[in-house]
Amino acid sequence: MACSNSPLFVQSLQYLSLPVSGCPSLQVSSTPRGGATCQGLSPTSRSHSPVASSTALLGTREDPDHCVLCRVSAISKKMTGGPQKWIYLIGFSLICLKMVTSAKTAPEIPTIDQAYSKISNSITVEWATVPGATSYLLTAKDGDTVIETMVASSPGTVTGLKAATLYQITVRSISAAGRSQASPPTQAKTVLAAPILEVSSPSPDSILVQWEAVCMAIGFSVSLMRANGLGRIWKENTTNTSLTFSGLEAGTLYTIKAYAWNANGVPGDDSTCNQRTSPRAPDHVQVSFDSGALKASVSWAPTEGASNYTVMASSENSELSCSTTLSSCTISSLRCGTEYLVSVLASNDAGSSKSPSAVTLKTVACAPARVMIREEPPGHLSVAWSNVDLGDYYVAFVKSDDGLEVHCNTSLTQCNFPSECGFTYFISVFAYNKAGQSPLGDIFNYTTAPCCPSDINPVMVSSDRVEIVWSPVRGAELYETKAVDGSNVVECNDTVPACTLSALECDTKYNITVYSLSDIRGSNTSCTAQPITTAPCSPEIKNVSKDAFSMINVHWQSVNDDAIYTVTAQGEKGLYWCSSTGESCTMGALPCGSVFSVTAVAETQAGRSLPSYSVPLETVPCCPVGLTVTQVTQSVINVSWTIGTVAQTYLTVLESQTGQSKCHTHQNHCLLGCITCGINYTVALKAISATGLTADCAFQSYSSSACCPLGVKLYRLGPNGIRIYWQASRGSANYSTDLYGSKGIFTCAPGAGLSFCDVTEIPCGDVYTVMVSPVAETGLKLTFCPKKIYSVTCSGSTLGMVIYRGKRNAE
């Protein structure tokens, strides 16, 4: 038998002896494996008389490193003195083998000295060393969560734990023979988690530290010092989640450390990070402007802690910049006519600081634009230009083609010069300010024109066109015709003395002038204008609506003066119209269920406009006739009607003080449920077209039927009579009682205000169906109330027992 590594530790061996026929005694031997070399257990041989259920000590074991071999023999007295014979008993051998299956023992159970946590995700355990143990198994348990860690010796640490959590800690010793049982548990709690820091430098002398709340923390400790270890240490305790350290040095790297503590004052994990303060803002900023190159040189005094400088020149529409590590920088590509605010930004890896005040820089003005040259009247040349930003004054130069040059110095935007017909003038304008002269702009030329045409005869063709003819004039090679409406100008050029002006505005008064031009773009601007008004504009229909009296109201937008408007509605069922001088008119008596095309036309003394764009008009669907309301059950009514023209769906509304019921259908009938009996209702019907137009068609009152009585019962009344009893429903109602049997139908009506009636003669020995129904005001008996079934037995020749058989709903 080979030795196993089972953790079973056997201190002694016992055997169980059983009677063996013919063997008065048994001999059991135990031999340490290895013979005489085994220690702690010597070879043993014992004789024992077999007795049922008896045991005998075979031997003891003190050395767990050895195995024991067992042998059992039966001895007969007849064999005494003769050769010894051994009888091997399988049952005994198995018992012995079972008890010595382990040849080695597990190590001892460790004892925990202490368990503590210094880091939020781990617990450190210390214990006494166990002889023979090669390693140890640490176990941390939190509810259903178990975390195990194998270590070589004490102390050992279990990691991967949750912060601020109480754990049960146990230790097992492990050797080649196996592992021990778990030590008695010890409780230990992990410390609080470290706060997650967010650090910034909002100003050169401060650092802001922020963090999220830590579970189970009641306070925080934050310390700050220079990263090089020099200088003072700032330390603050707080219950908030942010803290600002001020009075720091600009551009300096600081180390921040923070941790939380719990209600017992136990500190948790700490977080450490570095943050540099932002630099101080630059000062003594000076700007030098180069007007010719449109660039500026900016200089300043260096500031402590800055690793880079950025110069920014900002205007309303642009921002230019340059960066440097020095104390000066040049900004190019400045714009003329622009006022810049120049500032210097000192920055490092912590942030930036901007100079407290910006320096104002005004560049030279831009060259004036939109230069306009006019000869008004002939012999007088007018030069005008647009005002430019930062321009203090202007100088306009006018030079004729014969070499004569004049100029005008003004703070305004216009100069006047004398001129002569047939001359070409070259004009340029400059703007000036303290920074210097503006760049050279465009150079314009102007040539005077011949005389104006006469006998102009304008002819109106339509609301957007005018045809004009005139007599030819001397010196004109080209004619320019202009139609002016305020700032709007429509013109045409031609070599013949005629022009058609198109794309004119309707209902607009134009001053039409014909100018004569030469080859060198000469034009006489003193020609007389002739006013003319175009035909009215087409109105624009804004809205077509219907009022409560089925009148069609048409609204349009009016842009004409003194115009009469006519609106027509054309459809398959005829033509309808209305007119007005305002912006709306009303048409009536349009048939229902029809589609019309609505247009509007304006008319003035100048002519008639084109029709407006047509607007489709759909009248409401025609209402159905013959609205009928029928009570189906106590809580359901049926509303029916005939089909209306163009109507696609119908909406039925049943309304009372207790509520409202609706039904939307495309059929000509509708069931409305949840009706309360004995209540007055109003019934409304609306017809709806496919486009959603709605016609309010019917509105009438309806009273629901009286409620069916409750608690209908039969009682024996004398030898031949039956009394029918019920509980009257709310409200006043008349009732009718019917008993249906195989021998006839029996009816009775109660007296006024009574809730019972009697049938004096009724045959016994029959089954009766009883129904008590309210009677409508028209005398119609309602048949939807539930029916009850009773059997009436006979007792001799008279009535016997009245037995309730059940209930049957009305059909």
C-alpha positions in Angstrom: 0.0 0.0 0.0 1.4 3.3 -1.0 1.2 6.4 1.2 -1.4 9.0 0.2 -1.4 12.9 0.8 -4.8 12.9 2.4 -5.1 15.4 5.4 -6.3 12.5 7.7 -4.2 12.4 10.8 -4.3 9.0 12.6 -3.1 8.9 16.2 -4.0 5.2 16.9 -5.2 2.1 15.0 -8.0 -0.1 16.2 -9.6 -3.1 14.6 -13.0 -4.8 14.8 -13.0 -8.5 15.4 -15.8 -10.8 14.4 -16.3 -14.5 15.3 -14.7 -16.9 12.8 -15.9 -20.5 12.7 -13.2 -22.9 13.9 -10.9 -20.1 15.0 -11.0 -19.5 18.7 -8.7 -16.5 18.4 -7.3 -14.0 15.9 -3.8 -12.5 15.6 -3.5 -8.9 14.3 -0.1 -7.5 13.3 0.9 -3.9 12.5 4.3 -3.2 10.9 5.7 0.3 10.3 6.5 0.7 6.7 10.2 0.3 6.4 10.4 -2.3 9.1 12.7 -1.6 12.0 13.5 1.8 10.6 9.9 3.2 11.4 9.8 5.5 14.3 7.0 6.0 16.8 5.3 2.6 16.0 7.0 -0.7 16.7 5.9 -3.9 15.1 2.9 -5.1 17.0 1.3 -8.6 17.2 -1.7 -9.2 19.4 -4.0 -12.1 19.9 -7.7 -11.5 20.6 -10.6 -13.7 21.0 -13.3 -12.8 18.5 -16.3 -11.4 20.0 -19.0 -9.7 18.0 -18.7 -5.9 17.9 -15.4 -5.9 19.9 -12.3 -3.8 19.0 -8.7 -4.0 20.0 -6.0 -1.4 19.9 -3.5 -2.3 17.3 -1.0 0.4 17.8 -0.4 4.2 18.1 1.2 6.6 15.7 3.3 9.6 16.6 5.2 10.1 13.4 3.0 11.4 10.5 5.7 10.7 8.0 5.4 6.9 8.0 2.8 4.3 6.9 1.5 1.2 8.7 0.9 -2.2 7.1 -1.8 -4.4 8.8 -2.3 -8.1 8.8 -5.0 -10.2 10.5 -4.7 -14.0 11.1 -7.0 -16.7 12.6 -5.4 -19.3 14.9 -6.8 -22.7 15.7 -5.9 -24.6 18.9 -5.3 -27.6 16.8 -2.5 -25.9 15.1 -0.6 -25.2 18.3 2.9 -26.5 18.1 2.5 -27.3 14.5 3.2 -25.2 11.4 1.4 -21.9 11.7 -1.2 -21.1 9.1 -2.5 -17.6 8.3 -6.0 -16.8 7.2 -6.3 -13.3 5.6 -9.6 -11.7 6.2 -10.5 -9.2 3.6 -13.0 -7.4 5.7 -10.4 -6.8 8.4 -7.8 -5.6 6.0 -10.1 -3.1 4.5 -10.9 -1.6 7.9 -7.2 -1.3 8.7 -6.4 0.2 5.3 -9.2 2.8 5.6 -7.7 4.0 8.9 -4.2 4.5 7.6 -4.9 6.0 4.2 -3.0 9.1 5.3 0.7 9.0 5.9 1.2 12.8 6.4 -0.7 15.4 8.5 -1.8 19.0 7.7 -0.1 22.0 9.4 -1.5 23.8 12.5 -4.1 26.5 12.4 -2.6 30.0 12.5 -3.6 32.6 15.0 -4.1 36.2 13.8 -2.3 38.9 15.8 -3.8 41.9 14.1 -5.4 43.1 10.9 -5.4 46.7 9.8 -5.9 48.9 6.7 -3.7 51.8 5.5 -4.8 51.8 1.9 -8.5 51.9 0.9 -8.3 48.8 -1.3 -6.3 46.5 1.0 -6.0 45.0 4.5 -2.7 43.8 6.1 -2.8 40.8 8.4 -0.1 39.7 10.9 0.0 36.2 12.5 2.4 33.9 14.3 4.5 31.6 12.0 3.3 28.0 11.8 6.0 25.3 11.8 6.1 23.3 8.5 3.9 25.8 6.7 5.2 26.8 3.2 2.6 29.5 2.5 -0.6 31.0 3.8 -4.0 31.7 2.3 -5.6 35.0 3.4 -9.4 35.4 3.0 -11.4 38.6 3.2 -15.2 38.2 3.2 -17.9 40.9 2.8 -21.3 39.4 2.6 -21.3 37.1 -0.4 -18.0 38.5 -1.7 -14.9 36.5 -0.9 -11.4 37.6 -1.9 -8.4 35.3 -1.4 -4.7 36.0 -1.5 -1.7 33.5 -1.2 1.3 34.9 0.6 4.6 33.3 1.7 4.8 34.7 5.3 3.5 37.1 7.8 2.6 39.9 7.3 0.4 39.5 4.3 -1.9 41.9 2.4 -5.3 41.2 0.8 -5.9 43.6 -2.2 -8.8 44.4 -4.5 -11.1 45.4 -1.6 -13.8 48.1 -1.5 -13.1 51.3 0.4 -14.7 51.9 3.9 -15.9 48.4 4.1 -15.9 45.9 7.1 -14.4 42.5 6.2 -14.1 39.2 8.1 -10.4 38.1 7.9 -9.2 34.5 8.2 -5.8 32.7 7.6 -5.0 29.1 6.6 -1.5 27.6 6.7 -0.5 25.4 3.8 2.2 22.7 3.5 2.9 19.7 1.3 0.5 17.7 3.5 -2.4 20.1 2.8 -4.0 23.1 4.4 -5.2 23.8 7.8 -8.6 24.9 8.9 -9.4 28.6 8.9 -8.2 30.7 11.8 -10.8 32.4 14.1 -12.1 35.4 12.0 -10.9 38.9 12.8 -12.8 42.0 11.6 -11.0 44.8 9.8 -12.3 47.8 7.9 -10.7 49.4 4.9 -10.0 53.1 5.2 -11.7 55.8 3.1 -11.0 56.2 -0.6 -8.7 59.0 -1.7 -10.5 62.1 -3.0 -10.2 62.7 -6.8 -8.6 66.1 -7.2 -9.3 68.8 -9.8 -6.7 71.6 -9.5 -6.5 74.9 -11.3 -4.9 78.3 -10.9 -7.6 81.0 -11.3 -5.2 83.8 -10.6 -1.4 84.2 -10.4 -1.4 84.1 -6.6 -4.0 81.3 -6.0 -4.7 77.6 -6.6 -8.2 76.2 -6.5 -8.5 72.5 -5.3 -11.9 70.7 -6.0 -12.9 67.1 -5.4 -16.0 65.0 -5.3 -17.6 63.8 -2.0 -16.1 60.6 -0.6 -18.4 58.0 0.9 -18.6 58.0 4.7 -16.2 61.0 4.9 -17.0 63.8 7.4 -14.0 66.0 6.7 -11.0 66.5 4.4 -7.4 67.6 5.0 -5.6 69.5 2.2 -2.0 70.6 2.3 0.1 72.6 -0.2 3.8 73.3 -0.5 6.3 74.2 -3.2 7.3 71.3 -5.3 11.0 71.9 -4.4 10.2 71.6 -0.7 11.2 75.2 0.1 9.1 77.7 1.9 6.0 77.3 4.1 3.4 74.5 4.1 -0.2 75.4 3.9 -2.6 72.9 5.5 -6.4 73.3 5.8 -9.2 71.1 7.2 -12.6 71.5 5.7 -16.0 69.8 5.4 -16.6 71.3 1.9 -15.5 69.8 -1.4 -13.4 72.8 -2.6 -10.6 74.9 -1.1 -8.7 77.9 -2.4 -5.1 78.7 -1.4 -4.2 82.3 -1.9 -1.1 84.4 -1.3 1.0 82.1 -3.5 3.9 83.0 -5.8 3.2 83.5 -9.5 4.5 80.9 -12.0 5.6 78.5 -9.2 5.0 74.7 -9.1 3.2 73.5 -6.0 2.4 70.0 -4.7 -1.1 69.4 -3.3 -1.9 66.5 -1.0 -5.4 65.7 0.3 -7.1 62.9 2.2 -10.5 62.3 3.9 -11.3 61.1 7.4 -14.3 59.3 8.9 -16.3 59.9 12.0 -13.6 58.2 14.1 -11.0 60.5 12.8 -9.3 57.7 10.9 -7.6 59.1 7.8 -8.1 57.5 4.4 -6.0 57.2 1.2 -4.4 60.4 0.0 -4.2 62.0 -3.4 -1.2 64.0 -4.6 -0.9 66.2 -7.7 1.2 69.2 -8.9 -0.1 72.5 -10.1 1.7 75.6 -11.2 0.4 79.1 -10.6 -0.3 81.3 -13.7 2.1 84.1 -14.4 1.6 87.8 -13.6 0.2 90.1 -16.2 2.7 92.0 -18.4 2.9 95.8 -17.9 4.5 98.8 -19.5 3.1 97.9 -22.9 4.2 100.2 -25.7 3.0 100.3 -29.4 4.8 101.8 -32.4 2.9 102.0 -35.7 4.3 101.9 -39.2 1.7 103.6 -41.5 3.4 102.7 -44.7 3.7 99.0 -44.0 0.5 98.7 -41.9 2.3 96.9 -39.1 2.9 97.6 -35.4 5.8 96.8 -33.0 4.7 96.0 -29.5 7.1 95.8 -26.4 6.6 95.2 -22.7 8.4 94.5 -19.4 9.0 90.7 -18.8 6.9 89.1 -16.1 7.9 86.4 -13.6 6.8 82.8 -14.3 5.9 83.4 -18.0 7.1 80.9 -20.6 5.5 82.5 -23.6 3.9 85.8 -24.6 1.0 86.4 -27.0 0.2 89.9 -28.4 -3.4 90.4 -29.5 -4.7 93.2 -31.6 -8.5 93.0 -31.5 -11.1 95.0 -33.5 -14.8 94.6 -34.0 -14.3 92.3 -37.0 -10.9 90.7 -36.7 -8.2 89.7 -34.3 -4.5 89.5 -35.1 -1.8 88.0 -32.9 1.9 87.1 -32.6 3.7 84.9 -30.1 7.2 85.0 -28.7 9.4 84.1 -25.8 11.0 87.5 -25.8 9.7 90.9 -24.7 8.7 92.3 -28.1 6.7 91.2 -31.1 5.5 92.7 -34.5 2.0 92.4 -35.7 1.6 92.7 -39.5 -1.3 92.9 -42.0 -3.2 95.5 -40.0 -6.2 96.9 -41.7 -6.7 100.6 -42.6 -9.5 102.5 -40.9 -9.5 100.2 -37.9 -9.1 100.8 -34.2 -7.3 98.0 -32.4 -7.1 97.3 -28.7 -3.6 95.8 -28.1 -3.0 93.6 -25.1 -0.3 91.2 -24.1 -1.0 87.7 -22.6 1.7 86.0 -20.5 1.2 82.2 -20.2 2.6 79.0 -18.8 1.4 75.5 -18.4 -1.0 76.6 -15.6 -2.8 79.3 -17.5 -2.4 82.9 -18.6 -2.7 86.5 -17.4 -3.7 89.3 -19.6 -2.3 92.9 -19.3 -4.8 94.9 -17.1 -5.4 97.6 -19.7 -5.3 97.5 -23.5 -3.4 100.1 -25.6 -5.5 101.8 -28.3 -4.0 101.8 -31.8 -5.7 103.7 -34.6 -4.4 102.9 -38.2 -4.6 105.3 -41.1 -8.0 105.7 -42.7 -8.9 103.6 -45.8 -9.2 105.3 -49.2 -12.8 106.6 -49.6 -15.0 104.3 -51.6 -18.2 104.7 -53.6 -17.0 107.9 -55.2 -19.8 109.4 -57.2 -19.3 112.1 -59.9 -22.2 114.2 -61.2 -22.6 117.2 -63.3 -25.5 119.0 -61.8 -26.3 121.4 -63.4 -24.2 121.5 -66.6 -20.9 123.3 -66.0 -20.8 122.2 -62.3 -19.0 119.0 -61.4 -19.9 117.4 -58.1 -17.7 114.7 -56.5 -19.0 112.8 -53.5 -17.7 109.8 -51.6 -18.6 107.7 -48.6 -17.4 108.5 -45.2 -14.6 106.3 -43.9 -13.8 105.3 -40.4 -11.0 107.2 -38.6 -11.0 109.9 -41.3 -10.5 113.4 -39.9 -10.6 115.2 -43.2 -10.4 114.6 -47.0 -8.6 116.0 -50.1 -10.2 115.5 -53.5 -8.0 116.0 -56.6 -9.6 116.8 -60.0 -7.3 116.9 -63.1 -8.7 117.6 -66.6 -7.2 116.1 -69.7 -5.5 119.4 -70.6 -3.3 119.1 -67.5 -5.1 121.6 -65.2 -5.5 120.2 -61.7 -7.5 121.6 -58.7 -8.1 120.2 -55.3 -10.6 120.6 -52.5 -9.8 120.2 -48.7 -12.8 119.4 -46.6 -14.1 117.6 -43.5 -17.3 116.8 -45.4 -17.8 114.0 -48.1 -18.4 116.2 -51.1 -16.6 118.8 -53.2 -17.9 120.9 -56.2 -15.8 121.9 -59.2 -16.5 124.0 -62.4 -16.7 121.9 -65.5 -17.1 122.2 -69.3 -18.9 120.0 -71.8 -16.7 117.5 -73.7 -13.9 117.4 -71.1 -12.7 114.2 -69.4 -11.7 114.7 -65.7 -9.6 112.4 -63.5 -10.6 112.4 -59.9 -8.9 110.8 -56.8 -9.8 111.2 -53.1 -7.6 110.7 -50.0 -8.5 110.5 -46.3 -6.2 111.8 -43.5 -5.8 111.4 -39.8 -3.0 111.7 -37.2 -1.5 108.4 -38.4 -1.0 109.8 -41.9 -2.5 109.6 -45.4 -4.7 106.8 -46.6 -3.5 104.4 -49.3 -4.2 105.3 -52.9 -7.7 104.3 -53.9 -9.3 104.0 -57.4 -8.8 106.8 -59.9 -12.1 107.9 -61.5 -12.7 109.7 -64.8 -15.7 111.6 -65.9 -16.7 113.0 -69.3 -19.4 115.6 -69.8 -22.3 114.7 -72.0 -24.3 116.3 -74.8 -27.6 118.1 -74.4 -30.8 116.5 -73.2 -33.3 115.1 -75.7 -36.7 116.9 -76.0 -40.3 116.0 -76.9 -40.2 112.8 -74.9 -43.5 110.9 -75.4 -44.0 108.1 -72.8 -46.7 105.5 -73.5 -47.9 103.1 -70.9 -48.1 99.6 -72.1 -48.8 97.6 -69.0 -48.3 97.7 -65.2 -44.7 96.7 -65.6 -43.6 98.2 -68.9 -43.4 101.7 -70.4 -42.5 102.6 -74.1 -40.8 105.9 -74.7 -40.0 107.7 -78.0 -38.2 111.1 -78.6 -36.5 113.2 -81.3 -32.8 112.7 -82.0 -30.3 115.2 -80.5 -27.0 116.5 -81.7 -23.8 114.8 -80.4 -25.5 111.8 -78.9 -24.2 108.4 -79.9 -26.0 106.5 -77.2 -29.2 107.2 -75.2 -29.7 106.2 -71.6 -33.3 106.1 -70.2 -33.9 105.9 -66.5 -37.0 105.4 -64.5 -36.4 106.4 -60.9 -38.6 105.5 -57.9 -36.8 106.9 -54.9 -33.6 104.7 -54.6 -34.8 102.2 -57.3 -33.6 102.8 -60.8 -34.6 101.0 -64.0 -32.8 101.9 -67.1 -32.1 100.9 -70.7 -29.5 102.0 -73.3 -29.9 102.1 -77.0 -28.6 104.0 -80.1 -32.1 104.7 -81.4 -34.4 107.4 -79.9 -36.8 104.9 -78.4 -36.7 102.7 -75.3 -39.0 100.2 -73.6 -38.6 100.1 -69.8 -39.5 96.7 -68.3 -39.4 95.2 -64.9 -41.0 98.2 -63.4 -42.9 98.2 -60.1 -46.7 98.2 -60.4 -48.8 101.1 -59.0 -45.6 103.2 -58.8 -44.9 106.7 -59.8 -41.6 107.0 -61.8 -39.6 110.0 -62.8 -38.4 109.0 -66.3 -35.4 110.8 -67.8 -33.6 110.3 -71.1 -29.9 111.1 -71.1 -27.7 111.4 -74.2 -24.2 109.9 -74.1 -21.1 110.1 -76.1 -18.5 107.4 -76.9 -16.4 108.5 -73.9 -19.3 108.0 -71.5 -20.5 111.6 -71.6 -23.9 112.2 -70.0 -25.9 115.3 -69.3 -27.6 115.0 -65.9 -29.6 118.1 -66.2 -32.3 116.6 -68.4 -35.9 117.0 -67.2 -37.8 114.1 -65.8 -41.4 113.2 -66.7 -43.5 111.5 -64.1 -45.8 108.5 -64.9 -47.6 105.9 -62.8 -47.8 102.3 -63.7 -51.0 100.2 -63.6 -52.0 98.8 -60.1 -50.4 95.7 -58.6 -52.2 92.3 -58.5 -53.6 91.8 -55.0 -52.4 88.8 -53.0 -55.2 86.9 -51.3 -54.1 86.2 -47.7 -57.0 84.3 -46.2 -60.4 82.9 -47.2 -62.6 82.1 -44.2 -66.2 81.3 -43.3 -68.1 83.0 -40.4 -70.9 81.7 -38.2 -73.5 82.7 -40.8 -71.9 80.7 -43.7 -70.6 83.9 -45.3 -67.3 83.7 -47.1 -64.8 86.4 -46.1 -61.9 87.1 -48.5 -58.9 89.1 -47.2 -56.1 90.3 -49.4 -53.0 92.5 -49.0 -53.4 95.9 -50.6 -50.4 97.8 -52.0 -52.2 100.1 -54.4 -53.5 103.6 -53.8 -57.1 104.4 -54.6 -57.9 101.0 -56.1 -61.1 99.1 -56.4 -60.8 95.4 -55.8 -63.1 92.7 -57.3 -63.1 89.2 -56.0 -64.7 86.3 -58.0 -65.3 82.7 -56.9 -65.7 80.4 -59.9 -66.9 76.8 -59.5 -69.0 74.1 -61.1 -72.1 75.5 -59.4 -71.7 79.1 -60.7 -69.8 82.4 -60.4 -70.0 84.5 -57.3 -68.3 87.9 -56.7 -67.9 90.9 -54.4 -66.0 94.2 -54.5 -64.4 96.6 -52.1 -62.0 99.5 -51.8 -60.5 98.0 -48.6 -58.7 94.8 -48.0 -61.7 92.4 -47.7 -65.1 91.6 -49.0 -67.9 89.1 -48.2 -69.7 86.6 -50.4 -72.8 84.7 -49.3 -75.0 81.9 -50.4 -72.2 79.7 -51.7 -73.6 76.1 -52.0 -72.2 73.5 -49.6 -70.0 70.6 -50.7 -68.5 72.6 -53.6 -65.0 73.7 -54.7 -64.3 77.2 -56.0 -61.3 79.1 -57.4 -61.1 82.5 -55.8 -59.2 85.4 -57.6 -58.9 89.2 -57.0 -58.3 92.0 -59.5 -57.4 95.7 -58.7 -58.3 98.7 -60.9 -57.2 102.3 -60.9 -57.2 105.2 -63.3 -53.9 103.9 -64.6 -55.4 100.6 -65.6 -56.3 97.2 -64.5 -54.0 94.7 -62.7 -53.4 91.1 -63.6 -55.5 88.7 -61.6 -54.1 87.4 -58.3 -53.0 83.8 -57.9 -56.1 81.8 -57.4 -56.9 80.3 -54.0 -59.0 77.1 -53.8 -62.1 77.4 -51.7 -63.9 74.3 -50.4 -67.2 74.9 -48.7 -68.2 72.8 -45.8 -69.8 69.4 -46.5 -73.6 69.3 -46.8 -75.3 68.2 -43.6 -77.2 64.9 -43.5 -80.9 64.8 -42.7 -83.0 62.6 -40.6 -81.0 62.3 -37.3 -82.5 59.4 -35.3 -81.6 58.3 -31.7 -82.5 54.8 -30.6 -82.0 53.3 -27.2 -80.3 49.9 -27.7 -79.6 48.9 -24.1 -79.7 50.8 -20.8 -76.2 52.2 -21.4 -76.0 52.2 -25.2 -77.8 54.3 -27.8 -77.6 54.2 -31.6 -77.5 57.5 -33.6 -78.1 57.2 -37.3 -78.4 59.7 -40.2 -78.4 60.0 -44.0 -75.2 60.5 -46.0 -74.2 64.2 -46.6 -72.5 65.5 -49.8 -68.7 65.6 -49.6 -68.7 64.4 -46.0 -66.1 61.7 -45.4 -66.5 61.2 -41.6 -69.0 62.2 -38.9 -68.5 63.1 -35.3 -71.4 62.5 -32.9 -71.2 64.0 -29.4 -73.6 63.1 -26.6 -73.2 65.4 -23.6 -74.9 66.0 -20.2 -74.0 67.3 -16.9 -72.5 64.0 -15.9 -70.0 63.8 -18.9 -69.5 63.4 -22.6 -69.5 60.6 -25.1 -68.1 60.8 -28.6 -68.0 58.7 -31.7 -66.0 59.5 -34.9 -67.0 57.2 -37.9 -67.2 57.1 -41.7 -70.5 55.3 -41.5 -74.0 56.8 -41.2 -74.6 55.4 -37.8 -72.7 55.2 -34.5 -73.1 53.4 -31.2 -72.5 55.6 -28.1 -71.9 53.7 -24.8 -71.5 54.6 -21.1 -75.0 56.3 -21.2 -76.5 57.0 -17.8 -80.2 56.1 -17.6 -82.8 58.7 -16.7 -80.6 61.7 -17.8 -81.3 64.5 -20.3 -78.6 64.7 -23.1 -77.9 67.0 -26.0 -77.0 65.3 -29.2 -74.7 67.1 -31.7 -73.6 65.8 -35.2 -70.8 67.2 -37.3 -70.0 66.4 -40.9 -66.2 66.4 -41.7 -64.7 66.5 -45.2 -61.5 64.8 -46.4 -59.6 68.1 -45.9 -60.9 68.6 -42.3 -63.7 71.1 -43.0 -66.5 70.6 -40.4 -70.1 71.4 -40.6 -72.2 71.7 -37.4 -75.3 69.8 -38.7 -77.6 68.9 -35.9 -78.2 69.8 -32.3 -81.1 68.3 -30.3 -82.0 67.0 -26.9 -82.5 63.4 -25.9 -83.6 61.8 -22.7 -82.2 58.4 -21.9 -84.6 55.7 -20.8 -85.4 55.1 -17.1 -83.2 52.8 -15.2 -84.1 49.1 -14.9 -85.3 48.3 -11.4 -83.2 46.3 -9.0 -83.9 43.6 -6.5 -86.9 42.0 -8.4 -88.4 39.3 -6.2 -91.6 37.1 -6.1 -93.6 36.5 -2.9 -96.6 34.2 -2.4 -99.8 36.2 -1.8 -102.6 34.1 -0.5 -103.6 30.7 -2.0 -103.6 31.9 -5.6 -101.8 35.2 -5.7 -98.2 36.4 -6.4 -96.7 39.7 -5.4 -93.9 41.1 -7.6 -91.6 43.5 -5.6 -88.6 45.6 -6.9 -86.5 48.6 -5.9 -87.3 51.6 -8.0 -84.3 53.3 -9.7 -83.5 57.0 -9.4 -86.0 59.4 -10.8 -89.7 58.9 -11.4 -90.7 56.2 -13.8 -93.7 54.0 -14.6 -93.2 50.3 -14.6 -94.8 47.3 -16.3 -94.5 43.8 -14.9 -94.8 40.6 -17.0 -94.7 36.9 -16.0 -94.2 34.5 -18.8 -95.2 30.9 -18.1 -96.2 27.8 -20.1 -99.8 28.4 -19.0 -100.0 32.0 -20.0 -98.6 35.5 -19.7 -99.6 37.6 -16.7 -99.3 41.3 -16.5 -99.8 43.8 -13.7 -99.1 47.5 -13.3 -98.3 49.1 -9.9 -100.1 52.1 -8.5 -98.6 55.5 -8.5 -95.5 55.7 -6.4 -95.5 52.0 -5.6 -92.7 49.5 -6.2 -94.8 46.3 -6.3 -97.9 44.9 -8.0 -100.0 41.8 -7.5 -101.3 39.0 -9.8 -104.2 37.6 -7.9 -104.8 34.5 -10.0 -101.9 32.5 -11.3 -101.6 28.7 -11.8 -99.1 26.8 -9.7 -96.8 24.1 -10.8 -95.1 26.2 -13.5 -91.8 28.1 -14.2 -92.2 31.8 -14.7 -89.9 34.4 -16.3 -90.3 37.7 -14.6 -89.4 41.1 -16.2 -90.1 44.5 -14.7 -89.5 47.2 -17.3 -89.7 51.0 -17.3 -92.4 52.5 -19.6 -91.3 55.4 -21.8 -93.3 58.6 -22.0 -94.6 57.5 -25.4 -96.0 54.4 -23.7 -93.4 52.1 -25.2 -92.3 49.4 -22.9 -88.5 48.9 -22.8 -87.4 45.3 -23.2 -83.7 45.3 -22.4 -84.0 44.9 -18.6 -82.8 41.6 -17.2 -85.2 38.7 -16.5 -85.4 36.5 -13.4 -86.7 32.9 -13.4 -88.9 31.5 -10.5 -90.7 28.2 -10.1 -94.1 28.2 -8.3 -94.9 24.8 -6.8 -98.4 23.5 -5.8 -99.5 22.6 -2.3 -102.7 20.7 -3.1 -104.8 22.9 -5.2 -103.2 26.1 -3.9 -99.8 27.8 -4.4 -96.9 26.2 -2.6 -93.3 27.5 -2.5 -91.8 30.2 -4.7 -88.3 29.3 -5.6 -85.7 31.5 -7.4 -84.0 29.7 -10.3 -81.6 32.3 -11.7 -81.3 35.2 -14.0 -81.4 35.7 -17.8 -80.3 38.8 -19.6 -82.6 40.5 -22.0 -82.1 39.5 -25.6 
